Amino acid sequence: MVLIAAIIIAFLTFLITMTIILFVVGPTLLLQPRRRSAEFYRKLGYPTSPEELSLNAEEITIPAHDGTPLSSWLIKSESAIGTILYLHGVGDCKIDGLRFARLMNQNNFNILLYDSRRHGESGGKYCTYGYYEKYDVITIIDYLLKRSDIKTGKFGLFGTSMGAAIAIQAAAIDRRISAVVAENSFATLRKIFDDYQKRMTKLPFHYLRNIVIIHSELRAKFRASEVSPLEAVKKLSIPLLIIYGTEDHLIKHEYSLKLFEAANEPKYLFPIDGAAHNNTWEVAGKVYEEKLIDFFSKALE
């Protein structure tokens, strides 16, 4: 009995300690991801500015609906088919989209890359994974349409990881968006946070997630249950291309399959065998490029 009591006390002590740690640290990890700088990409051998890829970019700051400054690069095409917004993943920034920008600009698209709020050089105190960010997409489209020097054509979104989730949520509320490519997206914020919690703490208890979520909601003034690409995708009736890596261990590829199943036509699925979360292009190679060019050329014509 003494041994059992000691085990119970040790377990409860551990549980209380983990609860306190997650209550304090959890919301910061969720709402304030580390900002990757140019140095991060430079170490990987990636270009860090449009000039390095011979892209003529206009550096602009677009105020979001709540005044948050969004740091952006606009790369125009003289004979634009349409305009594509690039939405990066959590922790990343607009630098991550430079290779994509070159590819699509070479194929006659305007490209706008921007740092999501609380990322890169943009302002903002918290990241809410689409709750506020979807309105930032709308604000950017508003801005571009007011520019008399840009032939925008139709608008398309390319999002990867968190950016894919934001793209789906934005397209669900703005009919000016004519096409979406969603790569390695999550389905709901609550479920993906469950996955991260289990990976970090090895604990299955949902109450720990709920503590972090509730505290985060209070701090950032948002509702996590409303961050649901799975619900948003049901409202789309535009061309949707869902890309995923079969070996993605950060965001399960099953979430992409769920999004595809819930989506309306026209929809297209592009699984990349052997690809993880961040190397879909490298693994698929030329096929990846051709798929994107073909999809956007047809959807935005």
Secondary structure, 3 states (H helix, E strand, C coil): CHHHHHHHHHHHHHHHHHHHHHHHHHHHHHHCCCCCCHHHHHHCCCCCCHHHHCCCEEEEEEECCCCCEEEEEEECCCCCCEEEEEECCCCCCHHHHHHHHHHHHHCCEEEEEECCCCCCCCCCCCCCCCCCHHHHHHHHHHHHHHCCCCCCCEEEEEEECHHHHHHHHHHCCCCCEEEEEEECCCCCHHHHHHHHHHHHHCCCCHHHHHHHHHHHHHHHCCCHHHCCHHHHHHHCCCCEEEEEECCCCCCCHHHHHHHHHHCCCCEEEEEECCCCCCCHHHHHCHHHHHHHHHHHHHHCC
